[in-house]
Amino acid sequence: MKQLIAYLLDHAMLDFSGELTIEMVKDFLRGDEAPESRALLNKIMQDGGVEDMQVTLADCLQDALRTGLTEGVVGEQLKLYAES
């Protein structure tokens, strides 16, 4: 059973539903003057959309599936994405 669980966790996929747009991200970050927020918005604008962010975030959060996805984990990954 442990091997099956390990296999399933290793091969689970994380995906985001919904239609996130640059405009939505701007709305979410409106009024947030934190450097991380500005850097993330700049990165998304540079990339020309949110698709790369979503794919990268899903890939990076894969490791956290075993320990749990928290706001802190997601926030840290968004910060790292913005800095890349």
C-alpha positions as CSV (number, residue, x, y, z in Angstrom):
1,M,0.0,0.0,0.0
2,K,2.8,2.4,0.8
3,Q,4.3,2.0,-2.6
4,L,1.0,2.7,-4.3
5,I,0.5,5.8,-2.2
6,A,4.0,7.0,-3.0
7,Y,3.4,6.4,-6.7
8,L,0.1,8.2,-6.7
9,L,1.6,11.2,-4.9
10,D,4.6,11.3,-7.2
11,H,2.3,11.3,-10.3
12,A,-0.5,13.6,-9.0
13,M,-1.0,16.6,-11.2
14,L,-1.8,20.1,-10.0
15,D,-3.9,22.2,-12.2
16,F,-5.8,25.5,-11.9
17,S,-9.4,25.8,-13.1
18,G,-10.9,29.0,-14.3
19,E,-9.8,31.7,-16.7
20,L,-7.2,33.8,-14.9
21,T,-6.3,36.9,-17.0
22,I,-3.8,39.7,-16.6
23,E,-6.7,42.0,-15.9
24,M,-7.8,39.8,-13.0
25,V,-4.2,39.7,-11.6
26,K,-4.1,43.5,-11.8
27,D,-7.4,43.7,-9.9
28,F,-6.1,41.3,-7.2
29,L,-2.9,43.2,-6.8
30,R,-4.5,46.7,-7.0
31,G,-3.4,48.7,-4.0
32,D,-0.8,46.2,-2.9
33,E,2.5,48.1,-2.9
34,A,4.6,45.1,-1.7
35,P,7.7,44.7,-3.7
36,E,6.8,41.0,-4.4
37,S,3.4,42.1,-5.8
38,R,5.0,44.6,-8.1
39,A,7.7,42.1,-9.2
40,L,5.0,39.5,-10.0
41,L,2.9,41.9,-12.0
42,N,6.0,43.0,-14.0
43,K,7.0,39.4,-14.7
44,I,3.5,38.6,-15.9
45,M,3.4,41.6,-18.1
46,Q,6.8,40.8,-19.5
47,D,5.7,37.2,-20.2
48,G,2.5,38.5,-22.0
49,G,0.1,36.5,-19.9
50,V,-0.5,34.3,-16.9
51,E,0.0,30.9,-18.6
52,D,3.7,30.6,-17.9
53,M,3.1,31.5,-14.3
54,Q,0.4,28.9,-13.8
55,V,2.4,26.1,-15.4
56,T,5.5,27.0,-13.4
57,L,3.5,27.4,-10.2
58,A,1.8,24.0,-10.7
59,D,5.1,22.3,-11.3
60,C,6.8,23.9,-8.3
61,L,3.9,23.2,-6.0
62,Q,4.1,19.5,-6.9
63,D,6.6,18.9,-4.1
64,A,4.3,20.5,-1.6
65,L,1.4,18.0,-2.3
66,R,2.9,15.7,0.3
67,T,3.3,18.2,3.0
68,G,0.3,20.4,2.2
69,L,-0.3,23.5,0.2
70,T,-0.5,26.6,2.3
71,E,-0.8,30.3,1.5
72,G,2.8,30.6,2.6
73,V,4.0,27.9,0.2
74,V,2.1,29.4,-2.7
75,G,3.2,32.9,-1.9
76,E,6.9,31.8,-1.7
77,Q,6.6,30.1,-5.1
78,L,5.0,33.2,-6.7
79,K,7.9,35.3,-5.3
80,L,10.4,32.9,-6.7
81,Y,8.6,33.0,-10.1
82,A,8.6,36.8,-10.1
83,E,12.4,36.8,-9.4
84,S,13.2,34.3,-12.2
